[in-house]
């Protein structure tokens, strides 16, 4: 079943004690990096004039589930924003308020309500989640989160709290923390749960990460805390392999056999791409410990691209003999910004594509908004970007007024960060960035330092 964006967004920040939220704890870990590397729309411009770009942000979604013959609503969410904050299905939603409604035919009923506050860099600072007390209300506290960032807007620490109805007070629930390298790559991520009986924090999970020379995630080592051993227990090791264009071509998952002290293969995914770096296939295999061979499991084929987004996704399952056979297909539609506007799945019955009980879908609605780049009195430096217009790469010369670290982000006109790299501690620095895979058009280059901020426009023409 499709997980509502409302739930995945909240799960990226807060792990609720409720059953609905707790089942999405994995999403919290997966979306952590998206929160840390979020787009920063409020920043200074190198010119005295105001530059304005138009973005597109998600304001409503309707999630659908099959009743056996057709797709029917299960829930719906609406989002409201202020200023230049936004978000969509691929990026953390920077909404001020969001409400999730559950569908109880023929009406929608209140489910969850969330409000967020932001710091000066538009990072999410706090989140408050409330639930609707059936049948007539009111809204009651459920969970809250407080987030802290470093000077490069990397998420350092998140503290979650749960509401105690009996004593009408907030109680610690869980927390997680991260460390980063000089390139703003996350090096480690630790999770802890709060023991209210002993009033102490207890270890839960600890992950460490390595990266390629191009700052692509290369490996993940997962450790779980063993209360029996009172020590970390090695659990999983995940590795990623990339091609020359930084496309992931292989993902392998292994688990640790503590009895024999060896790593054992679990699953692998092999990916292929076209000349435009669009993913064409994803084949999943599982390791058979008896035959010591990889056994085919599934094959997903992406086709009929709208820009760089697939309009068709075909999932096939291995028939245990000689071939992959049809299982499910997914049909997608997008707007002009390549944001998903609708999708639905169908199941193969051996002869035709039909709607089965486990098929699902969704509809998504957006609004346009302005990204205002306001002038700043003290920018802390200046920058030069060339060539103008750009072709396959750009060179960025940064001259700070004083030594500092920083980062360069290239932002599309719909508000998506399409490239990000780090700047080492220096007064004057030069960075060459490959933009050959970016579509021709206008972009913003946001150069953020610990003591300064520079924004310039970039045009790519071919």
C-alpha positions, -999 to +999 in steps of 0.1 A: +000+000+000+012+035-008+024+055+023+010+090+024+035+118+019+022+134+050+032+103+070+066+099+054+074+136+059+065+135+096+083+101+100+114+118+086+115+139+117+095+121+144+090+085+153+055+083+168+044+059+194+012+053+176+008+022+154+003+042+122+035+061+126+057+034+142+054+012+111+073+038+091+104+040+113+125+029+082+113+060+064+127+082+092+162+068+084+159+070+047+147+106+046+172+119+072+197+131+045+169+149+027+162+170+058+199+177+063+205+188+028+173+208+023+170+237-001+177+272+014+155+297-005+161+327+017+196+340+009+215+371-004+220+382-039+252+396-053+234+424-071+213+452-057+182+441-075+157+414-065+157+382-085+125+361-086+120+325-096+088+305-097+085+272-078+059+245-075+049+230-042+026+202-031-007+214-015-029+183-016-027+146-021-053+119-023-042+083-017-062+054-033-066+017-026-084-009-046-117-023-034-113-052-058-127-036-089-117+001-087-096+025-068-112+043-038-099+070-015-082+060+018-069+093+030-061+129+019-037+155+031-036+193+026-006+216+032-002+253+037+030+273+034+043+308+039+071+328+021+094+309-002+092+275+014+079+245-005+084+208-011+071+179-031+071+141-032+109+140-037+118+166-011+109+173+026+078+194+028+085+228+044+048+234+053+036+256+081+006+234+087-006+200+074-037+180+080-042+143+072-078+131+068-090+095+067-117+085+043-148+071+060-173+068+031-189+091+022-169+116+043-134+125+053-127+126+090-098+143+109-067+122+115-035+140+122-025+177+122+011+190+121+027+224+125+063+233+119+086+262+127+118+272+109+152+288+117+167+317+098+180+293+071+146+277+066+156+245+083+128+228+101+134+237+138+103+222+156+074+199+147+042+194+166+019+165+158-016+162+171-043+135+167-080+139+165-099+125+195-128+105+181-156+111+175-160+149+180-125+161+189-106+181+200-071+179+186-048+165+213-010+164+215+007+133+202+044+139+193+069+167+190+104+171+176+133+196+181+160+197+154+195+212+156+219+220+127+255+229+122+269+259+103+265+241+070+228+233+077+235+196+083+211+180+107+231+173+139+205+161+164+168+154+166+150+149+199+116+133+199+090+136+227+056+119+232+027+134+250+017+119+283-021+123+285-024+112+321+000+139+335-004+164+306+033+167+300+059+159+273+082+129+279+114+121+261+109+093+235+139+089+213+168+109+198+193+106+170+225+124+161+249+125+131+285+135+123+298+148+089+330+151+070+344+183+054+323+175+023+291+175+044+287+137+039+271+120+068+297+098+085+277+083+113+241+082+126+232+070+161+197+063+175+188+061+212+155+054+230+145+069+263+139+046+293+114+064+314+118+039+343+155+046+347+154+080+332+183+072+309+191+071+272+196+036+258+215+028+226+194+014+198+213+016+164+245+030+151+253+033+114+285+044+097+290+054+061+318+057+035+318+075+002+335+075-032+358+102-043+328+118-059+309+119-026+285+091-035+274+067-007+296+037-010+289+016+021+267+014+052+276-006+083+246-012+106+251-021+143+223-028+168+227-025+205+225-058+224+212-055+259+223-091+265+259-084+255+258-048+266+277-040+234+271-033+197+260-062+176+271-062+139+240-067+118+241-055+081+266-043+056+253-025+025+275-016-005+268+006-036+287+005-069+285+033-095+294+038-132+314+067-146+283+089-146+277+083-108+247+061-115+243+033-090+248+000-109+249-025-080+235-026-045+244-056-023+230-063+012+248-087+036+241-099+071+266-109+097+266-146+108+278-142+144+281-179+150+306-184+121+319-148+122+314-143+084+294-119+062+267-137+043+251-123+011+214-115+014+202-097-017+214-076-046+200-051-070+215-045-105+206-013-124+209-003-160+206+032-176+201+049-209+224+075-225+205+102-206+212+085-173+176+075-168+172+042-149+159+015-173+159-016-152+162-028-116+167-066-111+166-081-076+182-114-067+184-133-034+213-154-022+206-191-018+227-205+011+221-241-001+231-238-037+255-208-030+240-190-060+221-158-067+185-166-076+164-142-096+134-126-079+120-096-097+127-072-126+114-036-128+115-020-162+111+018-166+100+032-199+080+059-218+099+088-202+085+123-197+117+143-195+137+122-170+106+106-153+092+072-163+055+071-172+055+033-172+070+009-146+066-028-152+073-053-124+079-089-133+086-119-111+109-149-118+089-180-125+116-202-109+124-218-143+135-197-173+118-163-174+103-132-158+065-130-160+042-100-156+031-092-121+022-055-118+024-023-138+024+013-126+013+042-148+026+077-139+016+112-150+036+144-144+033+182-147+056+205-166+080+205-136+082+167-137+064+164-104+041+134-101+004+143-105-011+109-105-003+072-106-021+039-104-012+002-104-027-028-122-022-065-117-016-091-145-041-120-143-024-141-169-042-126-198-051-090-190-042-061-167-069-057-141-075-039-108-069-063-078-074-058-041-038-049-035-036-023-063-033+014-053-028+049-066-026+086-059-034+121-071-013+151-063-020+188-066+005+218-066+006+255-066+031+280-081+049+303-058+077+328-059+113+322-047+124+357-037+161+364-035+164+395-013+195+417-012+218+414+018+238+443+032+269+423+042+274+394+019+308+384+032+324+381-002+319+379-039+319+352-066+325+348-103+309+320-124+320+312-159+315+305-188+284+325-195+262+309-206+274+275-194+278+243-214+290+211-198+308+225-168+311+257-148+339+272-127+330+291-095+356+315-081+347+325-045+365+353-027+354+356+010+362+386+031+377+361+057+386+324+057+356+300+061+342+267+050+311+265+028+291+248+001+278+254-034+243+244-043+228+246-078+190+250-076+165+245-104+136+269-109+112+246-093+132+247-061+151+214-063+187+212-054+203+194-084+240+197-074+258+203-041+295+203-033+316+214-003+342+243-001+372+238+021+384+263+047+399+292+026+396+329+017+399+324-020+388+291-036+379+278-070+355+249-078+348+232-112+313+216-114+301+192-141+266+202-153+265+182-185+235+161-173+214+192-163+188+203-188+193+237-205+177+266-186+180+290-157+193+280-122+203+297-090+238+291-075+237+294-037+272+298-022+268+294+016+296+300+040+299+300+077+302+338+077+288+348+043+262+340+017+263+346-021+236+339-047+240+342-085+220+332-115+232+306-139+221+299-174+229+266-192+226+266-230+236+240-255 
